[in-house]
Amino acid sequence: MAKIVNLRTIRKRRAREEDTKRAAENAARFGRTKAQKTLEETRAELSRRRLDAHRRDDD
């Protein structure tokens, strides 16, 4: 005799596994560590300062 299976729970389980897989892929593709974010922000600020230092004021 076959085991009775609730299809709703199987669909939910499959959806959860797909969501977890998608989240892992997105984290690998777009995720950055806090150190990487800080480094990028620091470099952007330094670049902005250097650019502003070379501006000419035509008053």
N, C-alpha and C positions, 0 to 999 in steps of 0.2 A: 504494500500500500504506500502511496506517495505521501510525502510530508506536506502539510498545508502551509502555504506561504502567503503572507500578506504583501501584495504587490505595492501598496502605498509605501511601506517601509523600505522596500528595495529601491523604489524610485527616489525616495528621499536620501537614502544612503549613497546611491550613485550620484545624485546632484551634489551632495556634500563633498564627495571625493573629487568630482570635477572642479568644484569651487576651490578646494584646497590645491589642486594641481595648478589651476589658473593663477592663484595667489602666489604660489612658489615661482612660477614663470615670470610674473610681473615683478616680484621682488628681485629676482636675478637680473631682469632687464632694466628696471628703473630705480631700484633701491640703491641708496648710498649711505655710508656710515656717517655719523655725526662729525667725525674728523674730516671726512672728505667734503662735507657741506661747509664746514668752517673754513677749510683751506680755500675752497672756491670763492667764498664770500670775501676773505682776506685778499686774495689776488685781484678780485674785481674792484675792491676799494682802493688798492694800491694803484691799479691801472687808471681808475678815475682821478685819483690825486695827481698822478703824473700828467695826465691830459690837461687837467685844470691848471697845472703849473706852467704849461706852455701856451696858455691863452694870452691873447693880446687884448688889452683894454683900449678901445678906441672911444674915448670920451670927448 
